[in-house]
Amino acid sequence: MSLKKKKTFYGHGIPYLKTDDLTGKLIVIEGTDGVGRSTQIEELRKWLEVRGCGVVTTGWTRSPLMGQTIEEAKSGHTLNMNTLSLLYAADFADRLEQEIIPALRSGFIVLADRYIYTVFARSVIRGADRSWIRKVFGFALVPDAVFYMRIGIEDLIPRAITSQTLHKRYWVDQSGEGMDYWESGMDIRLGDDFYDSFVEYQKRILKEFDRMTPEFHFQVVDAAKTFEEINRELKQGMLGYLDDDEA
Amino acid sequence: MARQFEHDHPYPGKLIIVEGIDGSGKSTQLQLLHKWLLNSKYRVFYTEWNSSALVKETIRRGKKKNLLTPTTFSVLHATDFADRLMHLIIPPLKAGMIVCADRYIYTAFARDVVRGVHPEWVRNLYGFAVKPDIALYFKVPIEVSLERILNGRISLKFHEAGMDLGLSDDPKESYSLFQSKILEEYESISGEYGLLTIDATMPIQKQQAQIREIVREKLKGYKPAPFLLKKENVYVA
């Protein structure tokens, strides 16, 4: 039922790696901050495991090599656009070679919580050249499918600004801020305060994602719907990529 | 801006870089040039291809646990370079100073390709780099460099000898094989980017005289900002 498609790289690839034996599936869930990707992925994982599929999840800045470095670098706030983009590239390269490719070789379904597109959006907004950042990530595998959880700014704001998250950051985490510094794009100060900067920053991110939708063949899922509706759509979309013949 | 290093930079300063395999004598020559420039009352900023605080610890950890692949190795060094370029190289260039860099992006082009990444990919990776005003390539046969290196110390370091590539179990032989491949890459790079080749087998003084001649010629028309002019000699000839 599913097409036996050979995996390819986006650009010049990794010359010392063969892709012929990557029998697993690489499924990406993309979407901006706070759109609900991780809860959807948890639900999809359970669903797939019940069907008997082996599942591996992976997300940004979780690599053993780089995770800590990126956190430290971000807290210093002295990064420039190129350095941040390249730190993300190092993190991604590490996870691709150490986690994603070995899992695909063993026939797992890899559910990626974000992929290279998030970095493309963030880098371009900070002034990076579109073609440069795409070439930097030329070693990335083309996923079997990319589901983009699309949301409008008017639906995103009430999700980002809840009394729970604001209180937690400010009082419990003692971070000194209610809204997230990076998710608000405060490093480039797009507004007078966190709120104004957040709105402008996220608007630009969403615009960049819309631009990438046809370029990278995103399958768009309306993330303003309820959790169950979104989940049903995602499952429906994923069925075509599964090898088993169960209903 | 796909490859910025293919176009002249807009800064009033001058960027001088040296390249060559280990033991080619490039650092010695750059240090001598540095002193001469200082003595000629220029403001000079000297920098080496060393890891900055940002990723030093990561590279160290990765090497120790053997976590680094050719791709991560390459991207990490590019990250490090981006950080140093922004903090150490561009400010003095903007201020109109002369920057002397011991190794530059061509080191990464040569070394990373030998380790197995795609030559076009690594060139694009460094697309944000500033083009040097003077780029010198110190050409030396493997045997000469090996002799110079081993003269100074007892053994070769693991990565320096390219032992991670599994070319040979013998560090000396591995080094020789690894550096030969790097040498081949340097040959094509020096043609591709017009690096000026210096015969690094010549006596030190002779090389230095030739380099100073090249630099004197290239600095014609270079006017340091008035606030950069120094009053006294630092090194008295």
Interface residues (C-beta under 8 A of the other chain):
Chain A: G11 H12 G13 I14 P15 Y16 P64 L65 M66 Q68 T69 A73 L79 N80 N82 T83 L86 L87 A89 A90 A93 D94 L96 E97 Q98 D129 S131 W132 K135 V136 G138 F139
Chain B: M1 A2 L54 V55 E57 T58 R61 G62 L67 L68 T69 P70 T71 T72 V75 L76 A78 T79 A82 D83 L85 M86 G116 V117 H118 E120 W121 N124 L125 G127 F128
